[in-house]
Amino acid sequence: MLITVGFEIVFELPQASPLMTMLFLHPTRLSTLRSAEQWSAEQWPASNSLGVREYRDMYGNRCGRLFANSGTLKISSNATVEDDGLPDHHDPFAVQHPVQDLPDEVLVYLLSSRYCEVDSELKDIAWSLFGSTIPGWQRVQAICDYVHQAIRFDYTRARATRTALDVFRERVGVCRDYTHLAITFCRNCNIPARYCTGYLGDIGVPLSDAPMDFSAWFEVFLNDRWYTFDARNNTPRIGRVLVARGRDAADVALTTIFGENRLTAFRVWTYEVESL
């Protein structure tokens, strides 16, 4: 299937500011592009296009750097990718590795990070809730089931500073909050887990009238590979289009502006198309 994805984000900048962005498609998606990634950054009142320098971060994500003058800044992109049309892979017999047998490069995804406090009271809570479950896939699924049922989704209660421990205590959040809590439970159970952000449209599910946004899900390392899980939706989905991966949302911020700014417009789209 073909999926068109894109966004338009507008800021008002009272002063000239450097920016970092993480709004390109992930490198693993480049081979699936079927129309060019039409990425742009435009500036008013000068009405000029800004140059963006791309680089890769420590997690392999595509990042951009640019410098904007004061005024209105619009960042946008549109692309069409080919997708296999299959739901997230399901492998109930995927085994959990003992920590001593894990590859060196995945150990970082067992540690505490900005929004995932592994070294907190959540450690004892994780083992009390999931210690009797079968290690591996079934334990991760039990974690997703718990988080999906325990947390109430509410866009109006979104908060950029909410950590996994806050989510557990407040029992409310958005997709990033579900993801942070599930990741923290996994890490506390010695399962490497990493945060993912990207596009997830209403493909293969009933259409939602809620405004489109970027989505968050996570991946765990079992059976010598990474598997996708989604505590917010808690069901295999079709058409995920990855943008970035990291330890948590702090590693994959869509934009980082080094100066005052005000968000004035935010639009995201992702939908299936018949042909180009």
Beta strands, then each sheet from edge to edge (+ up, - down):
strand 1: 2-13
strand 2: 17-21
strand 3: 33-35
strand 4: 40-44
strand 5: 48-49
strand 6: 53-56
strand 7: 62-68
strand 8: 71-82
strand 9: 152-153
strand 10: 172-173
strand 11: 193-199
strand 12: 215-222
strand 13: 225-229
strand 14: 241-246
strand 15: 255-257
strand 16: 262-273
sheet 1: 3+ 8- 1+ 16-
sheet 2: 6+ 7- 2+ 15-
sheet 3: 3+ 8- 4+ 5-
sheet 4: 9+ 10+
sheet 5: 13+ 12- 11+ 14-
end
